[in-house]
Amino acid sequence: AAATSHRWPTLNELARDFAAGSTTTQANADLRPERARAIEGGVDMTAASGRAQLTVTGFRTVVHDAIANVTLSSTSTAIVRQRRNAGNAVSNGVEVDGHAQMGPVRLRASVTVADATFGDSQEAALEGNRLPQVPRVSSAFTADVRLPRQVVASVVVRDTARQFDDDRNQFTLARATQADALVSG
């Protein structure tokens, strides 16, 4: 598949400054729309029994004129950023999804590996940096068990690798794992 799209800057990006803690982010009335080009291809394999399936999809997306919060200055007491068209945001990766049914048990898993970086950046300090808040690896695992009386017990575990919270790749967000359990009937 191939796709193209665009996104106009939001009112907040164009006209509203905001502060969170010691970080101030300035609006920018001169922002241009982002334009994206994407391509993906995949393979879908299903077991002869129909009880298992595996899908592998590779992708590449390039966002031209990507809008980012670009650090203008940083001291021990204050950070000032401005929304800017920072060049290209390039994401290459693969997603693997699978599920299997074994009697009353259904297992599902998904893993996404992405290399998402700034490229051809209009901001020299960003060139080659990872995109903020995009982990290299994220995954999810679900197990459902059908119990008597139409009761279903489920467990879902989601995991994201460490990632950066800023354009300069200085502030790291730690790896996070979330687990949920549900019983319904």
Secondary structure as UniProt FT lines:
FT   STRAND          2..7
FT   HELIX           11..15
FT   STRAND          18..20
FT   TURN            21..22
FT   STRAND          23..26
FT   TURN            29..30
FT   STRAND          34..46
FT   TURN            48..49
FT   STRAND          52..64
FT   STRAND          67..74
FT   STRAND          79..85
FT   STRAND          88..102
FT   TURN            103..104
FT   STRAND          105..119
FT   HELIX           124..126
FT   TURN            127..128
FT   TURN            132..133
FT   STRAND          137..147
FT   TURN            148..150
FT   STRAND          151..160
FT   STRAND          163..164
FT   TURN            167..168
FT   STRAND          172..173
FT   STRAND          176..184
//
